[in-house]
Amino acid sequence: MDTEVLIVGGGPTGLTLAIDLGLRGVRTILVERKEAPAFLPKMERCNARTMEIYRRMGIADAVRAAGLPAHCPMDVFIVLSLARPPLVHLPYPSVAQAKEAIAASRDASEPLEPYQLISQYTLEPLLKSIAEKIPSVSVRYGCELLSFTQDRAGVTAMVRGVGGATSQISAPYLVGCDGGSSLVRRQLGIALRGEGNIMALRQALYRCEELYERIPIGKGRHYHVADDRATQLIVQDSTRHFTLHSVVEQDSDMAGMFEKTIAMPLPYEMLYVGEWKQNLLLADRYGEGRVFLAGDAVHLVIPTGGLGMNSGVGDAIDLSWKLAAVLRGWGGPKLLPSYEIERRQVGERNVAASRHATLGRRKWRAAWRPDIADDTPQGAATRANLARIADVEQRKSNEMIGAELGYRYVGSPPIATEPGEGPAHDFMNYVPTTWPGARLPHVWLSDGRAVADCIGYGHGYSLLRLGGTRADTTAFARAFAATDAPLQVLDIADTHARDLYGYDLLLLRPDLHVVWRGHSAPREPGALAALATGH
Ligand SMILES: Cc1cc2nc3c(=O)[nH]c(=O)nc-3n(C[C@H](O)[C@H](O)[C@H](O)COP(=O)(O)OP(=O)(O)OC[C@H]3O[C@@H](n4cnc5c(N)ncnc54)[C@H](O)[C@@H]3O)c2cc1C
């Protein structure tokens, strides 16, 4: 075999997967058909969960250094233009302010890291450069997957490199992170279902040196224009670049829309115009046999709420340690199949969350009337009515912290079951829980460290012994050792953490999702060790 994992696609999902596999020492080849990362606008916000994941991978600081400066507000406005008083102003903390709030938090309701605005065209080259420095990872741009075959032993891929020469790459596993029109998904015959081509918009990228400093109504990240064209201006990470989305007839109209929106005679350059379509689609399956799918290859959401790339990062991080576990021999036969069980349900919920946010946005946009800008009592009434609805409905796009942090894997074989349903999923609210399957809530210890930071990266499983418990867990550690899976037993005497987690013992997986919780040592240690490792 040429490598252990072959990744197809160097978008944020494929690159995150390559880095994480590389950090786990897995030999990985990533092929990307583009010759270099493109300077094209797409996503611009890593959510709190993605930033927590990047912190664990040791790259959060690099992402922040390349992204929007920490002091810049993340406010969202609904406007007629940048020159008129906003109809709605929703303030959101800058990264610096959010970090202060997190530092001061004493409960488990905050993420360990706040969001970070970083344009996809900045993030991708950064992730590429990080992946390229990892000795076990080979990043090959200008290399396109043409087809693949799989049998019981592995996958053989036919690729075309720079210059057009074709060659084969063989690996035990292939992961298709090749985006919405995924060749890997199509070759597996897996369908996307849901609503496709909901709306076609044009998106343009502009460079305008002076705009950000001159916006009279206040600095923010999104300026939604209350018009009948779904127009939206988005500040990019440099604060010198902006994107505008709008429903217009032709590319050249995007210049006029920008000028109308900013309503200030400033010099600017339009660097790119393209069309994109809104979709709410989910794949029937997340792979087959030795081939897996992740990211936009299996879920396409409307960017409203920013659950596209962020869901792809979640997929990558769920699949990565499972591939490593199976390749190293301690992962059982139920581990890799659990990837689809766990991540498809999140994909399904995130498509629903994106729909929920989009419907909210449509609701306030439906209050638009042609007289909205008029200096008449009717115009004022239209503005007031739209603002009243938007003040409620627009929040659905911006405040989905429950979808970001609160996802919990349900019905997955390597997660222990407890009687009852478990807490309900709620897009808009995050309620910390250690119910098996949940992300470990962030808690500060009295010595100032975060619990998550005490758990070494790449350590495998962790058994947290909280609040000075005397439970005898040696039989469990012995049972775990028999599976060959790495286990770290960590005594955290802090009673505050114990009280917030609600249990004396927590068993965590390498991705810091809870496998099991209890007050006393597991009654059947061998059975729990087998379950956790997918046997
Ligand atoms: C306007 C807009 C705004 C958005 N804003 C956000 C946001 O704020 N937050 C968010 O989370 N998401 C956002 N998204 C969604 C986000 O951009 C996507 O979810 C993200 O790019 C998906 O990453 P990916 O790596 O899965 O796929 P892609 O980024 O599509 O990457 C797939 C890669 O595979 C390569 N490839 C394809 N076929 C082959 C092949 N045969 N061989 C080799 N390589 C191949 C492609 O060249 C590409 O580089 C936005 C999207 C749009 C359009």
Ligand as a Chemical Component Dictionary entry (heavy atoms), coordinates in Angstrom:
data_LIG
# 
_chem_comp.id                   LIG 
_chem_comp.type                 NON-POLYMER 
_chem_comp.pdbx_formal_charge   0 
_chem_comp.three_letter_code    LIG 
# 
loop_
_chem_comp_atom.comp_id 
_chem_comp_atom.atom_id 
_chem_comp_atom.alt_atom_id 
_chem_comp_atom.type_symbol 
_chem_comp_atom.charge 
_chem_comp_atom.model_Cartn_x 
_chem_comp_atom.model_Cartn_y 
_chem_comp_atom.model_Cartn_z 
_chem_comp_atom.pdbx_ordinal 
LIG C1  C1  C 0 -21.242 32.025 0.072  1  
LIG C2  C2  C 0 -20.896 30.980 1.048  2  
LIG C3  C3  C 0 -20.661 31.316 2.376  3  
LIG C4  C4  C 0 -20.357 30.322 3.312  4  
LIG N1  N1  N 0 -20.139 30.662 4.649  5  
LIG C5  C5  C 0 -19.876 29.684 5.555  6  
LIG C6  C6  C 0 -19.585 29.991 6.936  7  
LIG O1  O1  O 0 -19.536 31.153 7.340  8  
LIG N2  N2  N 0 -19.334 28.952 7.791  9  
LIG C7  C7  C 0 -19.334 27.650 7.346  10 
LIG O2  O2  O 0 -19.117 26.746 8.187  11 
LIG N3  N3  N 0 -19.547 27.345 6.063  12 
LIG C8  C8  C 0 -19.813 28.320 5.157  13 
LIG N4  N4  N 0 -20.007 28.000 3.847  14 
LIG C9  C9  C 0 -19.913 26.603 3.423  15 
LIG C10 C10 C 0 -18.463 26.199 3.231  16 
LIG O3  O3  O 0 -17.823 27.020 2.307  17 
LIG C11 C11 C 0 -18.413 24.747 2.790  18 
LIG O4  O4  O 0 -19.225 24.002 3.674  19 
LIG C12 C12 C 0 -16.980 24.212 2.826  20 
LIG O5  O5  O 0 -16.199 24.741 1.784  21 
LIG C13 C13 C 0 -16.992 22.694 2.721  22 
LIG O6  O6  O 0 -15.678 22.232 2.825  23 
LIG P1  P1  P 0 -15.264 20.852 2.178  24 
LIG O7  O7  O 0 -13.804 20.747 2.439  25 
LIG O8  O8  O 0 -16.163 19.790 2.663  26 
LIG O9  O9  O 0 -15.568 20.997 0.631  27 
LIG P2  P2  P 0 -14.944 22.060 -0.481 28 
LIG O10 O10 O 0 -14.570 23.284 0.247  29 
LIG O11 O11 O 0 -15.943 22.096 -1.525 30 
LIG O12 O12 O 0 -13.645 21.332 -0.913 31 
LIG C14 C14 C 0 -13.652 20.231 -1.774 32 
LIG C15 C15 C 0 -12.318 20.174 -2.499 33 
LIG O13 O13 O 0 -12.235 18.965 -3.243 34 
LIG C16 C16 C 0 -11.599 19.231 -4.467 35 
LIG N5  N5  N 0 -11.986 18.179 -5.409 36 
LIG C17 C17 C 0 -13.214 17.941 -5.930 37 
LIG N6  N6  N 0 -13.188 16.871 -6.730 38 
LIG C18 C18 C 0 -11.917 16.407 -6.736 39 
LIG C19 C19 C 0 -11.270 15.319 -7.380 40 
LIG N7  N7  N 0 -11.932 14.505 -8.207 41 
LIG N8  N8  N 0 -9.955  15.131 -7.161 42 
LIG C20 C20 C 0 -9.264  15.951 -6.330 43 
LIG N9  N9  N 0 -9.834  17.013 -5.706 44 
LIG C21 C21 C 0 -11.145 17.233 -5.895 45 
LIG C22 C22 C 0 -12.099 20.612 -4.830 46 
LIG O14 O14 O 0 -11.231 21.245 -5.756 47 
LIG C23 C23 C 0 -12.133 21.315 -3.489 48 
LIG O15 O15 O 0 -10.939 21.996 -3.196 49 
LIG C24 C24 C 0 -20.286 28.985 2.885  50 
LIG C25 C25 C 0 -20.489 28.654 1.534  51 
LIG C26 C26 C 0 -20.795 29.632 0.620  52 
LIG C27 C27 C 0 -21.017 29.264 -0.823 53 
# 
loop_
_chem_comp_bond.comp_id 
_chem_comp_bond.atom_id_1 
_chem_comp_bond.atom_id_2 
_chem_comp_bond.value_order 
_chem_comp_bond.pdbx_ordinal 
LIG C1  C2  SING 1  
LIG C2  C3  SING 2  
LIG C2  C26 DOUB 3  
LIG C3  C4  DOUB 4  
LIG C4  N1  SING 5  
LIG C4  C24 SING 6  
LIG N1  C5  DOUB 7  
LIG C5  C6  SING 8  
LIG C5  C8  SING 9  
LIG C6  O1  DOUB 10 
LIG C6  N2  SING 11 
LIG N2  C7  SING 12 
LIG C7  O2  DOUB 13 
LIG C7  N3  SING 14 
LIG N3  C8  DOUB 15 
LIG C8  N4  SING 16 
LIG N4  C9  SING 17 
LIG N4  C24 SING 18 
LIG C9  C10 SING 19 
LIG C10 O3  SING 20 
LIG C10 C11 SING 21 
LIG C11 O4  SING 22 
LIG C11 C12 SING 23 
LIG C12 O5  SING 24 
LIG C12 C13 SING 25 
LIG C13 O6  SING 26 
LIG O6  P1  SING 27 
LIG P1  O7  DOUB 28 
LIG P1  O8  SING 29 
LIG P1  O9  SING 30 
LIG O9  P2  SING 31 
LIG P2  O10 DOUB 32 
LIG P2  O11 SING 33 
LIG P2  O12 SING 34 
LIG O12 C14 SING 35 
LIG C14 C15 SING 36 
LIG C15 O13 SING 37 
LIG C15 C23 SING 38 
LIG O13 C16 SING 39 
LIG C16 N5  SING 40 
LIG C16 C22 SING 41 
LIG N5  C17 SING 42 
LIG N5  C21 SING 43 
LIG C17 N6  DOUB 44 
LIG N6  C18 SING 45 
LIG C18 C19 SING 46 
LIG C18 C21 DOUB 47 
LIG C19 N7  SING 48 
LIG C19 N8  DOUB 49 
LIG N8  C20 SING 50 
LIG C20 N9  DOUB 51 
LIG N9  C21 SING 52 
LIG C22 O14 SING 53 
LIG C22 C23 SING 54 
LIG C23 O15 SING 55 
LIG C24 C25 DOUB 56 
LIG C25 C26 SING 57 
LIG C26 C27 SING 58 
# 
